[in-house]
Amino acid sequence: MKTIIIEDEKPAARRLNRMLNELDVEVSTMLHSVEEAVDWFQKNEHPDLIFLDIQLSDGLSFEIFDVIEVHSAIIFTTAFDEYALQAFKLNSIDYLLKPIDDEELESAVKKYRERFQTEPKSQKLALDFEDIKKLLTNPLEREYKKRFTAKVGQHLKIINADEVECFYSENKGTYAATLDGRNYLLDTTLENLENELEPKMFFRTSRKFYVNINHIKDIVSYTNSRLQIKLNRFSEQEIIVSRERVKDFKLWLE
């Protein structure tokens, strides 16, 4: 299985390479820009599998496919506009949100192996890059969840999404921290919230937190090129933007 990584952040590419080596997946090449990838594809046999970041240093990686016709299997590895890409999850092999989780990566590799045990390698994948690019420019027109409910004693508390400073997970529970300084236990998970939260309002800073852009009080440089977010009321835990998500977080703020 010939595998390549297209990722502009070299530390993230090296980390992914190490993780794949542990799964007995050998990466032959790591590319870091649209220009470099186009040049490589023009001169080399195309791989079986591509781990593809979307936002590269010199543009969207989809620009590669404007020049080169690629029939390789693709696993997206990005935090860029993950909500729009959910609609294409069945068309690609998988889509992994940074920082990549060991178990999710293993599942994606397993999915690739299972799929190509029964399908010929030459079969073209049903990836419509033009439609994906349109979604990245014009996100899905859909209604996101505007309110949530939490059980408080014998009562149900209605929580408006714009009143939530952050959603976070703790001890296998998912909580909404609100403007009144309360933390409400919800009957859901952060993974389920991924499809329900307005992406312009909420950003997943790590596997543990979603933050509301309207309630960010301060953003501070943190160790190892990370960022620390301070909200107006919530202070029970540190909210850190992982290094792999800093660039996408800055794009989200714009």
N, C-alpha and C positions, 0 to 999 in steps of 0.2 A: 504494500500500500504506500504509494508515493504521496507525501503530505508536505504542504507548505503553509507558512504563516504570513499573513499580510497585516502588519500592525506597526503604526508609526512610533509608538512608545517602546523603545528598545528594552527597558526593564520588564515591561509587561510581556513582550515577546519572549524574552529569556525565561520568565516565570512559566509561561504557557508551555514552552519547549520542555522544561524540566518536568512539568506535570504530565505531559504526553509521553515522555520517556518512561515514566513510572507505569504507564498503561501499555507499554510495548509498542508505542507508535513512534516511529522515527521520522523526525522532521528533516527534510533535505535542504530546505531553503527558508530564510526569513527575509521578507521584503518590507520596506518601510515607507513607500510613497507610491502614488499613482504612476508617476513617470518611471520609477524603478521597476514596478510590476509590469507595465506595458512592455518595456525593453526586455525583461526576463521572459515573458510569455512568447514574444516574437522569436526568441532564440532557443527555447527549450521545449521539451515534451511536456504537455500539460499534466498536472498531478491528478491523482484520484480524488484527493480531498483538500479543500482550502479552509483554513480558519481565517475568517475575514472580519477585520474591523471596518467600520463604515466611515468614520471621520478621520481621514488621513491628513498629514501635514500640508499637502498641496491640493486637497479637494476631497470629494466623496469618492469612495472606492468604486462606486458604480460607473465612474468615468472610465475605468479600465475596460469595461464591457462595451463601451461605445466604440472602442478601437479593436478589441480582441474578442472573438467568439469563443467563449469558454464553456465546456460541458462538464466540468468537474463538479463533484458534490461540494456543498458549502455549508459550513457551520458558522453562523454569525457570532462574533465575540465583541460585544459592544454595549455601552450604556446609552448610546445616542438614539433618542426617540424610540425607546423600546416599546412604547404603546402602539405606535403605528405598525411596527414590525410583527406584533403579535398576530396580525391578520395573515401573515405569510409563514407562520410557524410550520404549517403542514407542507408547504411547498419546498422549504429548505430542509436539510436534515435536522437542524435544531438551531436554537438561538440562546446564547449564554450571556447573562448580565454580569458585567464586571463589578467587583473582583470575582473571578471565576471560582466557583465552588468545586471541590474535588469530586463530590458525588455527582453533581450535575454534568461535569465534563465526562466522567466515566459513563454516565447514561447516554450522552450524546454519541460517544465513540461506539458504544454497544449498538445504538440505533443505526449508525452507519453500517456497521459490520453485518447486522441482521438484514438490512435492506438490500445490500449488494450480494448476499448469498443467494438470493432468489431472482435478482434483476440483473440483466447484462450491464457490464461496465459502460458500454457505449450508449446506453439509454439516456436521452436528454432529460434533465430534471425540469420540473414544471416551475421554473423561476422566471417571473416576468419583471425584469429589472426596471422597465419603464414605469410600471404601476407602483413599484416600491419607491422609486424616486419621487413620483407624484405625491405619495403619502408622506414622504419626508418633508416636502415643501408645503403640502396642504393636508394636515392631519385629518384623520377620520372624523367625519361629521357625526358625532354621536353624543348622547346625553350621559354625562358622568354623574356619579352618585352625589347628591347634594345634602343628604342627611343620613345619620346612622342611629341605631337604638342600642341602649345599654340597660341591663337589668340592675335596678337599685332597690334592694329589698324586694317588696312585692310590686314595685312600680317599674315602668319602662321610661327611661329618660331619652328624649329626642335630642340629638346632637347635630347641629348644622356643620357642614364641612368647613365653612369659612371661619368657624369658631375654634377649630382644632389647630393648635400650634404644631403638633407632631403626632404621628402614630409610631408606636414602638413595641418591640417584643421583649418579654421578660418572663422567665420561668415557664416557657411554653404557652404564655398568654399574650394576647395582643391588646394594647391599650391606646386610647385616645386621650391626649393631654390637652385640656381646653384652656381658654382665656381666663376662666375663673379659678385656675390653679388646681382643678380636679383631674384625676386620672381615672377613666372609665374602662372597665374590662369589656371588650367586644367579643361577639361570637363569630370570629372570622380569623384570618391569618394575613400576614403581610403579603403573601403570594396572591391571595384572592384580591386584596386591595389594589394590586398592580393593575388590574383591568377596570377598577372602579373609580380611581382617583383622577381628577383633572390634571393632566401632565404639565400644564402651564402653572398650576398652583402648587403641586406637590412633587418633590424630588426624593428619590431613594438614595440617601447618602452612604448607606452601608446595608448589610444584611439585616440590620436591627432597627433602622430609622427611616421614616419618611418625614420631611419637614415642609412646612407651609411657607412659601416665599413672603407672604404678607406679614408674618410674625417673626421674621429674622431681625434681631436687634443689632448683631455685630458678627463679623467674619474675621477670624484671627489666624495668622500663619501658625502652623503647628509643626511638630517634628517630622522628619522624613518627607518633606514636600507635601504634607497634608494640610487640611484646613479644619479649624474648629468653628462650629456655629453656636452662637448664643441667641436664644429665643427670649421673648419678652418676659415670660413667666416660668417656663419649664427649666429647672436647674438640678433635677435629681441625678442626672447622668450627663457625662460629656457626650456631645454629638460631634463626631469626627467624619469628615469627608475623606474616604480612603484615597491614597495616591492615584490609583487607577481611575478614579471617578472625578478627580479635580478638574480636568479639562472639560468634561461634559457638564459639570456643575457650573463652571464659568459660562459656558454656552447657554445654559438654562437661565442664568441670571440676566442675560442680555435682552 
